[in-house]
Amino acid sequence: MPYSREYFRLNFLFAERAAELARISRPEALFLYTHLYRSFRLGNSFDPNHPIWLEYLAGLAGVADPPGWTHAFCKLRHASLPPRIPENAFGCFSCDLWEDGRVRLHFRNAEPPGVSPLCQARYPVRRAELADLFAHIRRTLPENARVMGGSWMYNIEAYRRLFPLQFLQTARPVWTDFQYIALWGQFLDRDGGVRSLPAAEFEQRVQQAVRLEDLPGCFPLPVLYLEESIQVFYRHFEIPPSGGDP
């Protein structure tokens, strides 16, 4: 996704307040309290000595416009990498199949411009995509597999209505996924720009934060983590054994 300068400005705003309240350096705050590391597609290792991360910090030192320079750095970084293609993708949905037998669901806006992926008119399409995804994975996964979700989007009724109630009832809020798009994504539109209302609320709360413990509450919505048996999904989407294969 082509993240905007304004998006990185929000990251810097939060990191600067975190550095002040936690009494840590700006580089450390940028590493611990922003989405920057992941936005550069540096993986899940979160290595503060990653050469690309060190290159970024070295270039950042002394620049007049840190968010603008970060935007340019991220754009060049993405241009040097192949496009990211979701695995097991069915329309707006995809999933990772973890070695421990769990399925991690993902969502992206795959609709053309001007079409809301979660509007009522597109509900049957989204439901059909999920049904196709679970029919596909039933052919390969053990019957005791489990399904995971983790995103701010599970707070939205238009998204929640796609999933089994038994899955939704497992939701637990987490406010501290500061390094992940699962939390920061609530500020983004489909083009990487910033949604003005949640961004304004966030900025006001950051300015009012006086303790380190206030920082998680700066985000309008928490990440909700959910996990349930895959059998719940097979029943919900009426997936027959072996995906209906003869």
N, C-alpha and C positions, 0 to 999 in steps of 0.2 A: 504494500500500500504506500502511495506517495505522501507521507506525513508532511503537514504544512509547518511553516515557521511558527504560526500561532499555537499549534499543538506543542511544539518544543518550548515555547514561552511558558506554557502552563507547567511543564515538567521542571523548568528552571525555577519558576516561582515557588513551587513546592520544595524543591531541593534546597533553595536558599533559606527558607524558613526552617527546614529540618536541620541544616548545618548549624543554624543559630541556636535552636532549642536543644539539639543533641550535643552541641559543642564538638563538632567534627569538621574536617576540611570540606571544601566544596567538591573536590574529586570524589571523596568518600560518599558524600551525600548524593552526588549524581549517580554513583554506582548502586547505592542501597535504596534510594527513594524515588527513582524514576524508571521509565520504560526504555531509556536510551540504549542500554546494552542489548536488549532483545530487539529493539528497532533497527539496530545495525546488523541483525541476523548473525549473532555471535554464538548461538546455541544455548544450551541449558547448563553449561558448566559454571557460569558466573565466576570466571577467573579474572581477578583484578589486574593480572599481569598478561592478559591476552594481548598479543602484539597490536591488533587493530584498535583495541581499547586504549592502549598506551599511546598509539599514534594519534588517536582522537584527542586525548588529554593534552598532549604536547602541542597540537595545533590550536587547541582552545585557549591556551594560556595567552592572555594579553589582547584577545580580539575585542573589538568595540561592540559587536553584536553577537553575543553567544548563541541565542536561538537561531539567528539567521545563518551563522557559520555552521551550526549543528545540522540545520536543514540541508545546506549544501553538501556537507560531509555525508549525510545519510543518502542523499540522492546519488552521489558518486559511488557510494558503497553498493547500493542496489543495482546500479547500472553495470557493475563488474560481476554480478552473480546471475546465474540462470533464473528464469521465472520460477516462483514457488508454485508447484502443482499439488493440490491436496490429494491425499491418498483416499481411496474408497469414497469418491465423491459422487453425490447424487443431487444435482441442482445446487441448492443453497447449503446442503448438509454434507459433511464428510466425517470420517472417524479414524482414529489411530487404534490399532490392535496391539495392546501391550502384552509383553511376555508373561505377565502374571494372570492372563486370562480376562483382563478388563478391557472395555471398549470406551474410549474417550471421544465424546461427541464434540463437533465443531460446527460453527455457522459462519457463513459469509454471504454478502449480498451479491447474488449472481443474476439478479434481474437487470433488464436494460434501464437506462436513465429514465427517470420519471415514474417508475413503477415501484411502489412500496412492497417489499417482500413479505411483510406481515399484515397487510391489509386483509379485510374480510374476504374480498374477492379472490385473493391468492391462497387462502387457507386450504382449499382442497388440493392445490398443487404442492404446498409444503407438506401436507399430511401424506400425499402419495410419494413424495421423495423419501420421507422417513420410512414408509412401508417398504419401498424398494431397497433402501439401505439395509434394513433388518432382514429382509428376505435374502439379500446377498450374503450377509455375514452368517446367517443360520447354516449355510452350506459348509462352513469351515470351522466354526467355533464350537467348543463343548457346550453342553446344555447347562452347565453351572456357571457360565460366564456372567460377568456383572457389567453394568453400564454406568459410566461416570459423566457428570457434567460439571462445569465450573465457569461461571460467567456472571457479569452484572445483568445480562439479558433475562435471567430467570426471575427478575423482579417485575417484568413487563407482562401483563395479562395476554397481550396478543401473541407472545412467544410461549407462555406457560400453557395456553390452551392446546398446544400441539402434543403435549406429553401426558403420560399416564398420571393420574392423581397419586397413586402409590409412590411413584418416583418423586413427584413434587413435594410430598410430605416428608421426605428425607432431607430437605434443604437446611443447610446450616450456614449462617453468614460469616464471612471472613472479610475484614476491612484492611488487612495488611499485606496484600499481594502487590506491593508497590512496584515491583519490577516487571509486571505482566500486563499485557493488553486486556486480559480478562477483567481488570479493574479500570485501566485508562481508556478502554474502548468506549465507555459511556459518553466521552466528549467528542467522538469522531463521527463525521458524516461519511458517506460512501466514497468520497474523493480525498479523504485524509484531512479535510478542513475541520473546523471546530464548531460544534453546536453551541450557539450563543447562550441559551438559558442555563444549562448545567454548568457551562464554563464560568458564567458570571457568579453563580451560587458558590462554586468551588473557590473562586478567587476571593470572594468576600470572607469565606470561612478561613482560608489560609491567612489572610490579613488579621483575623481576630484570634488566631491560635496563640496561646500564651504558654502552653506546656507541651512537652513532647507527646503526652497522651491525647492531646487534642487533634493531632495530625490525621489519624484514621477517619475521624468524623468530618474531615473536610470534603470527602467524596460524597456526592449526593446519594449514591447507591453502593451497597457492598457487593462483593462477589458472593454468589450463592453456590455452594458445593453440594452435589447430590450424588447418590449411588444406590442402585437397586438391581435386583436380579434381572437378567435379560429375558427371562420368561414373562415378566410383567409386560415387556414391550411386544413380545410375540403375541400375547393375548390381546393387548390394546390395538395392535394393527392387524390382527387376525392373520398372522403368518402361519401357514401350516407347516408340519415337519418337513425338514429339508427344503424349505422355500417353495414347496409345491412341485419339486422335481418328481418325475415318475420313478 
